[in-house]
């Protein structure tokens, strides 16, 4: 500071410490062309003493054991689309951080997992269509279509409701050779979900509610008799978490899911020689 009249000068000093931010990392999604399971990894340019915090857009679940590591592991996406993944590297001493981003394109959901359970049943009162959609919240309506003379005809359009299971009776309708369900997505697209032919006996498993909180219900509409029944639950890494033989009581069985962490799981249900595999979400 200089006095402009006398020319006297006073100097004060201050030390400034510049803290470096973490350097950039390269993050990579490893997947094949048709999958909803993506393995994420990153370089380790910053070494130890840093926190690697990941944010996965569009992912229902991730391997939380690796969430603060440079390689978080497998991530399960809830549907097709382009999603951004963000990695924030934070210096645990100075709290300075750097953010890297990368896009991943998910082309489809995993197979052979089923997103719909559809049955066409011959009853004494006529034809009946029963279906359950396990990703019900993605759709705004369903078109029930019948194949007649080689042409698909719209029989009925059903608006989406919260229960996710639907029953339609076709009394007095033409004798369609095949039935299919077309889902109208909320973003405007329409996709064929499943086809079925008429059968006299319904012999399928349905699971509900999905998503589930404390108890997952299994319903079997066939006859289990003395067949050996077994269920196994797997996490997104394919690790078996629960496995238990059981018996249906009035075609129903209840599984306690209260101890499962929030995430996406697979359940395989074996009834005799027949296996059923489904995806469910624990909230």
N, C-alpha and C positions, 0 to 999 in steps of 0.2 A: 504494500500500500504506500503510495507516494503522495506527500503533501505538495501540491502544485505551487504553493507560495514559497515555502522554505526549501523544497527539494529533499526534505528528510524522508527516509525510507524505512519501513518496518516489514520484515519478512516473517511469515508463519509457514510451517511445513506440515504435511500430512502424509502418512504412508498408506498406500492402497495395495491391497493384495488381490491379484487376479487369480481366481480359481478356474481351472480348466473344466469344460464340460466333457462328459464321456464322448468317445469317438463313435462314429457310425458302425453299426453292425449290418450284416447282410442276412435277411431272414428269408427262408425258403419253405414253400409248401411242397410236400412229396405225396403225390397221389396218382392214380391211374385215370383214364379218360372217363370212367363211369363209376363214381363212388361218392358217398357222403362222408367218408372217414378220411381225414387229411392228417398227415404227420408233419408237424411244424418243427423247424430247427433254426438255429442262427449261429453265426460265427461267435467267437469268444475273444474279440479284439481288446476288450477292456479288462480281461482277466478277473481276478478275485476282488472282493470289496465293493461289488456293484450289485444292485438289485435289478433283476430282469422281470418287469411286470408286463404281462400280455393281456390284450383285449381282443376277443374274437367276435366280430360282428356276425350275426346269423347262426351262431353255434349254440346248441342247446346245452352242451356239457363239454368239459375238457378235463384232462388229467391234472387235477389240482396239485399233485405231488411235484410236478415240474413247472408250476405256474411262475415261480420266482427263479427259474433256471434259464440257461440259454437255450435249452431244448425242452419244450413243454410236453412233447409226445403227441398222442392222437387226440384229434378234436372231431366231434360228431356234429354235422350240420343238419338243420331241420328241413331243408328243402333246396331245390335248385336255385341258382342265382350267382351273382358276383358279389363277393364280400371282402371287406377290408379288414386286415389284421394289423394291429398296432403294437409295437414293442417299445416300451419306455425304459431306458437304462438310467438308473439313478445312482450317483455316488453316495454311499451310505454315511459318509463323513460330512461332506459339504452340502448334500442334498441337491447339487447341480444335476441336471438330467438332459438326455438327448432322446429324441423320438424317431423311430423308423417305421415305415408302413409298407405293406405289400398286399396285392389283391390275389384272391384265389377264385377260380370259376368252378362251381359245383354243378356237374352236368346231370346228375340224377340221384335218387335215393338208392340205398343198397338193395340188392336182390340176394336171395329170394324172399326177403321180408315182405309181408303183405300190409298194404295200407287200407285194404277193404276186405271184408268177409261177406261174400254174396252167395245166396242160395235161392234157387228156383224150385218150388215145392208143389207137387200135386197133392191136394187135399180133397176130402169128400165134398167140400163146398166150392171147389174150383182151384184156380192157380193162385199161388201166393208167392210174393217176392219179399225176401228178408235180406237186409244188408246193414252192416256196421262199418262206418268210416273212422279209422283211427287217427286221421289228421283232419278232423271235421272242421276245425276253425279256419282252414285254408280256403274253404269253398263258400259260395253264396247260395248255390242251388245245385240239385242233381236232376238230370233228365233220365227217366226210365224209358228205354227204347226197345222195340221188338222187331225181330227179323221176320218179314212176311213176304213171300214171293221174291226173295233175294234182295229186298230193300229194307233198310232200317227206318222204322216209323217211331215218332215220339208218342209214347203212351201217356206219360204224365210227367210234370215238372214238380219236384218237391223242394220247398224252401228249407234251408238248413236250420235245425233247431239244436238246442244245447245237449240233448241226450245222445246224439250220434248214432242211434239205431233206428231203423225205418222198416215198416211193414206195409206193403201195398197188395191189395187183393184185386185180381183181374176178372171178376165175375162178369160174364157176358161179353168179354173182349174176344177178338179173333184168336185163333190157335197159333200163336207165334212159336216158331221153331227154336228160337234162342232169344235171350234177354241180355242187354248190356246196360251198364250205368255210366253215364258221362258226367263228370264233375265240372262245374263252371267256377273257375278260380276267381277270387276277389279282384285280381288285376285284369280280368277280362278274357283270359285264355280258357279253352275247354279241352279236357283230356278224357279219353276212355279209361275208366278205372278197372273194370273187370267184365267178363262175360260169364254166363251160366246157361246150362240146359236143364230141362225139367227132370226132376228126380222124385221118386216116391218116398224116399226116406232121407231126412236131413241128417248128416253124419259129420258135423263140423264142430269146432271149438270156437267160442267167442270169449274175449276178455274185456272186462270193464271194471271201474271207470278208467279212462285213459285220456289225460294224465290221472295218476292215482296218488292218494295221500298215505293212508294206513293199511288198506286191505285191497288186494287185487282179486277179483272174482273170476273164476273159470266156469263157463257154462258149456256142457256137452249135450248136443241134441240127438246123439245116437244112443246105442246101447253098449255100455262098457262091459257088462257081464263080469266075467272073471279075468278080464284082460289086465295085465300089469300096467299101472299108471305111474308115471314119474314126471316131475317137473324139475328143470334146472334154469337158474337165472345167471346171466353173464353181464359183466360191465362192458364199457366201450372198448376195452383192451382185449376182450375175449376171455377174461379170467372168470372162472366159475365161482360165484359167491354163495349160492344156495342150491341144494339139490335134495329132493325129498320124495320118496314114494308116497302115494296117497290113494284114496278111494273116493269116488264121487258119491255124494249123498243127494238123492233126487236130482241127479245130473248137475250138481253144483259142487264147487270146492272153493274155499277162501284161503288166500295166502297172505301172511302178515308181511307187509313191506315197510313197516314203520322204522326199521333200523337201517334201511338203505339211504345213502346220501342222495341229495337232489341230483338228477342226471338222467341219461338215456340208458336203457337196459334192453337186453334180449331175453326172452323166455322161450325155452323149448319144452314142449309138452308131448310126451310119448304115451300113446294108448295102444297097447299091444305092439304091432309092427308099424303103426302109423305115427309119424312125427309131424308136429305143427310148430312153426317158429314165428314169433311176433316181436315187434318192437313196442316198448311202452316207456312212458316218461314218468319219473317220480318227482312230485313237487315238494 
